[in-house]
Amino acid sequence: MTEQMGQVIVDFTTIAIQTGGWMEMDRLYLYNRLKTMSGYSGELSQPVHAINANEAPELAAQLTECYFQQSKQDQVSEVEWKKS
């Protein structure tokens, strides 16, 4: 995963907070959940800034693609593990 993925996770977390679905104190929890689901291993070092809510669909699409790729990679790893 790239630093760009880390920024997408930070931005998506920010939108979730700005739209009222989460509170600021939930930022680290939500970030870590999204990070775990995506397989991203970076830390919360990307800048947090206000995000336009219109960007949410694009961020969601990027996260979905990342989760899909991670899921495919996990399935391949599981198959390889079972073969050995």
C-alpha positions as CSV (number, residue, x, y, z in Angstrom):
1,M,0.0,0.0,0.0
2,T,1.2,3.5,-0.7
3,E,1.1,6.7,1.3
4,Q,-1.7,7.7,-1.0
5,M,-3.8,5.0,0.5
6,G,-3.0,6.3,4.0
7,Q,-4.2,9.7,2.9
8,V,-7.4,8.2,1.5
9,I,-8.1,6.5,4.8
10,V,-7.4,9.8,6.7
11,D,-9.7,11.7,4.3
12,F,-12.5,9.1,4.6
13,T,-12.2,9.2,8.4
14,T,-12.5,13.0,8.3
15,I,-15.6,12.9,6.1
16,A,-17.2,10.4,8.5
17,I,-16.5,12.8,11.4
18,Q,-17.6,15.9,9.5
19,T,-20.9,14.4,8.4
20,G,-21.8,13.5,12.0
21,G,-21.5,9.7,11.7
22,W,-18.6,9.6,14.1
23,M,-17.1,11.9,16.7
24,E,-13.6,13.4,16.7
25,M,-12.6,11.1,19.6
26,D,-13.4,8.2,17.3
27,R,-10.8,9.2,14.7
28,L,-8.0,6.8,15.8
29,Y,-10.4,3.9,16.2
30,L,-12.0,4.4,12.8
31,Y,-8.7,5.0,11.1
32,N,-7.3,1.8,12.6
33,R,-10.4,-0.2,11.5
34,L,-10.1,1.1,7.9
35,K,-6.4,0.5,8.0
36,T,-6.7,-3.1,9.1
37,M,-9.4,-3.9,6.5
38,S,-7.3,-2.4,3.7
39,G,-4.0,-4.1,4.8
40,Y,-2.3,-0.7,4.9
41,S,0.6,-0.8,7.4
42,G,1.5,2.9,7.6
43,E,0.8,5.1,10.6
44,L,-1.5,8.1,11.1
45,S,1.0,10.6,9.9
46,Q,-0.9,12.1,6.9
47,P,-2.2,15.6,7.5
48,V,-5.8,16.0,8.5
49,H,-7.7,18.7,6.7
50,A,-11.3,19.6,5.9
51,I,-12.7,17.5,3.1
52,N,-15.6,18.4,0.8
53,A,-18.3,15.9,1.3
54,N,-18.7,15.6,-2.5
55,E,-15.4,13.7,-2.5
56,A,-16.9,10.9,-0.4
57,P,-18.0,8.7,-3.4
58,E,-14.5,8.8,-4.9
59,L,-12.9,8.0,-1.6
60,A,-15.3,5.2,-1.0
61,A,-14.5,3.8,-4.4
62,Q,-10.8,3.9,-3.7
63,L,-11.3,2.2,-0.4
64,T,-13.5,-0.5,-2.0
65,E,-10.9,-1.2,-4.7
66,C,-8.2,-1.5,-2.0
67,Y,-10.3,-3.9,0.1
68,F,-11.1,-5.9,-3.0
69,Q,-7.4,-6.2,-3.9
70,Q,-6.5,-7.1,-0.3
71,S,-9.3,-9.7,-0.2
72,K,-7.9,-11.3,-3.5
73,Q,-4.4,-11.3,-2.0
74,D,-5.6,-12.9,1.2
75,Q,-7.4,-15.6,-0.8
76,V,-4.3,-16.4,-2.9
77,S,-2.3,-16.6,0.3
78,E,-4.8,-19.0,1.9
79,V,-4.8,-21.2,-1.2
80,E,-1.0,-21.3,-1.2
81,W,-0.9,-22.0,2.5
82,K,-3.3,-24.9,2.1
83,K,-1.2,-26.4,-0.8
84,S,2.0,-26.5,1.4
